[in-house]
């Protein structure tokens, strides 16, 4: 009997489509229960700003959270960041990653992104764990935080947010428009209406807002801008949070033979950036997002880089944070630093400031 593989393919597609519909319905029901007050979220005594998205990965939530925290510091605020701590062993139990002066936890414990935020933000506490309400109360009551940033918080409905910011990729804000597992959406695209403001990432100054975005609500644009390179030693966690980190200029890469590797949502984009900065890529390796590098993997990668005559090994900040030790000797490891840069940053800062002042005047 000849097996009809096409029938199997059709059955798989039907199963995935059915699962996506169930997922979308469940997400909408959950959001509706909170919206109608059937389930009441926990409120904190200070304002909560959520930064999140509708899709899985790739919109730049971590650099956006860093950028917003810096703006809040410039306003004279004392923000703290709450993260789930994806990939860390303390994701369930929770813990204080940084009190603003010292990074206390490793990426293995806290996750790579919380450690990256902690190292980039002097005097800004960072905490991880599923119970974000308890972590927020701790930062407010024990560390003097007067505003809470909820990293990747759009779907974390158990904690009340006073300001809801959603990020979306300017070119494909909703991917293929389908929910998991048929597409990248965590919930139906119409749930974007819960947001107070939209920020289009990887945008041009006049990238159009999606048609579904409610008119009258603010839409800001931002891009990911490379700023320079850090040597690996300045991205070690645990360790002190430095006010100044010596950064090599972007021009440092020009004309050099480079071995590039990354484990992020958009590896191809990272490799393109390295090439655009003038690096001659002799080796490129992409891994899954949040990939836990082993000593043998790194030893092999650096050995291959030497064989190919690489002058440098380059990776992302997020990857560099996950690497506790690098194989000794040549070539050195550099991390490309990227910042979330708003077009018209003053307009976004003014909107944020007025939104907070309105909350406090109530």
Secondary structure, 3 states (H helix, E strand, C coil): CCCCHHHHHHHHHHHHHHHHHHHHHHHHHHHHHHHCCCCCCECCCCEEEEEEECECCCCCHHHHHHHHHHHHHHCCCCEEEEECCCCCCCCCCCEEEECCCEECCCHHHHCHHHHHHHHHCCCCEEEECCCHHHHHHHHHHHHCCCEEEEECCCCCCCECCCEEEEEEECCCCCCCCCECCCCCECCCHHHHHHCCEEEEECCCCCCCCCCCCCCCCEEEEEEEEEEEEEEHHHHCCCEECCCCCCCECHHHHCCCEEEEEECCCCHHHHHHHHHHCCCEEEEEEECCCCCCCCHHHHHHHHHHHHHCCCCEEEEEHHHHHCCCCCCCCCCEEEEEEEEEEECCHHHHHHHHHHHHHHHHHC
